[in-house]
Amino acid sequence: MLEIYTVLGFILAGYSVVANDSLQTLGTWINSNKIIPWYFLWIFASLILALTMLHGYFSGDLSHGRLSSIPYIEPNFWHLLAPISLIILTRNGIPVSTSFLVLSAFASSLVVQKMLIKSIVGYAVAAIVSYVLWSLLSRFIDESKKPAASDTKWRIAQWISTGFLWTMWLQQDFSNIAVFLPRQISLNAVLMIILFFVIMLGYVFKSGGGKIQNLVIEKTSTKFVRSATIIDLVYAFLLLYFKIYNNIPMSTTFVFVGLLAGRELALHSSFMTKKGRIKKVFPMIGRDFLRLVIGITVSVALIITIQYFNN
């Protein structure tokens, strides 16, 4: 029988990850598909989740290799501080790095350092790629003139790109939950885990994303299918690149916020708009980055606390 802290840690981490990190992946999709009943979105996302988790299980690793550098440690009560902190911060609309908050409680200082470096690089790469890409795309795509809100081809493309992104994200971020579990579990346990996440996803879709969804809503044109499709596709390929690069876990939050930051800078640069609104975008980007800093600060505090208990 699993220990009580293992079960509690998994439940708390599962809830906080779905409520916080999943909106990075599903946020633009929810925002641009409000004309579609939420339960259709829920069923689609749940099917992909089930297939991805079953693929990981039958491949011998639920975390898809993300925990290869973090050996299993039986959870104790102080390990619950990370997911509890996540829930508190998430409910205040702060896009915290789940990887730092949760995995830092189990990983060595060397692995945490590598995670931080990889995540910062991820933020920079995502910001640069999205800035260059949208600097080019903004010359051909203007949602204010032709929103393409009902274009069937774009909507099909968006569901495909979202499915691809959702798969890539699950392979990256499920490690933040699997870290609480023994590395080998039964198929029945996996099915129970899938059921748990399906229920959590239902809550997310029914509530329209919660406060974290504001991070997506306030960004330019994310309610349009065409823009949302491109955002999801770029994000998916960035996650795929870093997944192939190495197995060190990283913060997908850093990549997502960097992607949105580069895009906003591109869309508001003076040489792409008649008036230029570059000054208006810096406070928005600054707020998002400050939230990341808050998450790192909380993570460091937790690491110090957990190391104190471990010693």
Protein Blocks (a to p, Z undefined) as FASTA:
>chain_A
ZZfklmmmmmmmmmmmmmmmmmmmmmmmmmmmmmpcfklmmmmmmmmmmmmmmmmmmnop
annoplmmmccddddfklmmmmmmmmmmmmnopacdfklmmmmmmmcfklmmmmmmmmmm
mmmmmmmmmmmmmmmmmmmmcfklmnolmgmklmmmmmmmmmmmmmmmmmmmmmmmmmmp
cfbdcfklmmmmmmmmmmmmmmmmmnonpjmlmmmmmpghklpmklmmmmmmmmmmmmmm
mmmmpmcdcdfklmmmmmmmmmmmmmmgmklcfnopalmmmmmmmmmmmmmmmmmmmmmm
mmmmmmmmmZZ
